Amino acid sequence: MNRRRTVLALATGALMLSACTGTGGTSKGADAKAADDPSKVSGTIKVLTQRTDLVADGTMKKYAAEFNKTYPKVKVEFEALTNYETEVKIRMNTENYGDVLLIPAVIKKDDYPRFFASLGTEAERSKKYLFTDYTTVDGKVYGQSPIGVIPGFLYNKKVWEEAGVTQWPTTPAEFITALKAIKSKTDAVPYYTNFAAQWPLSQWTSVNGSVSCDTQATAKLAEGDPWAEGADLRVGDQLLHDIVHEKLIEKDPTTTNWEESKPRLAKGELATQWLGTWAIIQFQDAARKAGVNPGDIGFMPFPAQKDGKFCAVVGPDYNQAVNVHSKNKPAARAWIDWFTEKSGYDKDNLAISPLKGAPLPEVLKPYEDKGVKLLEIDDAQGARVKQIDNQSEIGIYAPEYRQNLVDLARGAKKGDLDDFFADLSKRWTETQATLGS
Amino acid sequence: MTDTTEKAAVKAAAGAALAAPAPAPAPRRARVWRGVTPWLFLIAPLALLITFTYAPIANMIAYSFTDWDGVSPELRYTGAENYTEIFTREDLFRVFFVSGYYLAASAVQIVAALYFATILSFNVRFRNFFKGVLFFPYLINGVAIGFVFLYFFQDGGTLDSVLSLFGYHTDHAWLGTPVSANTSLAGVSIWRYMGLNFVLFLGAIQSIPGELYEAAELDGANRWHQFRYIIAPGIKPVLTLTVILSISGSLSVFEVPYIMTGGATGTETFVIQTLNLAFRFNKTGLASAAAVVLLLIILVVTWVQRRLVPDDKVDLT
């Protein structure tokens, strides 16, 4: 009996101890200034990245070697994380999360100064770089994306031509007609949902801004109802619903395969997928491996026009930032600046340069020819949108709600589309009200 | 069937073995040493148990009273707010219906495991081979199983090919509708965990002395009688344990549906939902509360079951 009591005491003691953990000390508002003389910057920095492929095949090492030509005394180490978001989130409860890292989506914008060192003021940086307002808190910028991406449809040009569609559709209805033509005239699957891989479905949120051609589209999400008649998200969701409802998709969406979808689209077994410019290079590689022409991979904007012109939203990829606890802030800063401006990472990925006034990559030549209007959305309300999204548990950046939409459209889930949208509207606007403004 | 329950069971067994009291009186110093020795041996397992089981649980309970988002340095104490939310939002509890599929599957699984264990405990040709075959799935990593079965259920995949060998050409999307998807996933669960139940039953059956069967045969008992009057009562404690594990396992299904469908098409279970709350919507506080609720439900289920089926001593004589 006595012994049992000792164990109990021991156990309770341990419980009490552990219950006290959780909050750590906070330092706030350090700066990572750019050094004047590259040869004097020294130290070893650890760079966290989600690009496991580039670390594995040595591409990142090549960047580091190139970097060392300018900054000879800095040693760069890479750590690739397969499940970037989740792993970094847990590590950020400590001070040890690399010197340079990509800002995970979970970090609240207001908390940036606690976790990252500032790269300078927005007034000064926005003269040279794009996307600065995505990471600006109180006038200071905390991150910089090395590439810009445009959302759009990747399609197989040959299949589309075979179906007799040579012009980009300009309305959702025309888009559906085009897919129907593909279904009847070719053997290809008109549209591939990538339902099982989940995240490709959440890409549909990036139609925001493309429909209305409005740089204030994000502010509208924060203040208005994204599923009101004619609102950007509603138009996108309606199109996705119609594509699925008209059976213009693969036979069994629940067992789709993302890696397999790349060569299949290149070979013309699949005709279209909604992704972004970042995917072009991956699909071209898949085409080369499959022995077909990479030039068949085309890219087109969302089928909506404003004043007779298509609009395409240019947004940042992951933003790179300096850990506020880093011992080598100048070296970390040097890496971010060099990687953004001089590494050629943007060109290697056929992506848009984050530098203002840089030319578009070759794959987007059709965009230039057709006069597609490129616009950068104002992200001042981005933090609030995320907050509403989390609080309402809708998840416009998560796959569940679009999986439900697809299930509804193909009849696996009972219900009515209008009710579905009405429910989303209700939850979104009610949360807006409870959060205040 | 959770990992932790098994580990806890193993640890408890190890602890009990080490703490066995030593006989015979001895001088005082020696007696003190004798009292302390088992504890010295226990330091390592206890430290592990506390660090990796009880400390996280305590932390989880602490978080369940806050609005922590999982990363922000600031967390606010919100009292029982998270618990109120869980019990007032019926959509959070609706996912328990999915457990029904797995519960039904457990019943099938136990019956099948019992059947095979009984047959293979008698002298059957190739019985060691069959034992291996039945236990094998349990040894495979859950993630691998998820991927294997994704190909299995794919349109034109293994299952469709096998069915067409028998001339049955199906055009069924196995994971396509909630009912069919849940049934398929529950089927995978049966395949995966039957081996464990089977081994538990087999071990229990083999501890029954062989003379009993001989005596029974002399008295004219057939195989069914032997099962009914010797095996079934002989393995009752193991049977009860399996049922408890199956029920708690059904309530906390996770790996198979998470990997195969990610909770889409109505296959979301309570654990997947909790995970989404914590990592998708950054409501770590609410998710902790949900985890605590699940823990309590499982404890209650176990307790009720122990009351209904008391764990009495087996007496075969």
Interface residues (C-beta under 8 A of the other chain):
Chain A: V7 L10 A11 A14 L15 M16 L17 S18 A19 T21 G22 T23 G24 T26 T86 K89 M92 N93 V106 I107 K108 D111 R114 F195 A196 Q198 K251 D252 T254 T255 D389 N390 Q391 E393 G395 A398 P399 E400 Q403 N404 D407 R410 A412 K413
Chain B: L46 I50 Y54 A55 P56 A58 N59 I61 A62 Y63 W68 D69 G70 V71 S72 P73 E74 L75 L150 F153 Q154 D155 G157 A173 W174 L175 G176 T177 P178 A181 T261 G262 G263 A264 T265 G266 N276 L277 F279 R280 F281 N282 K283
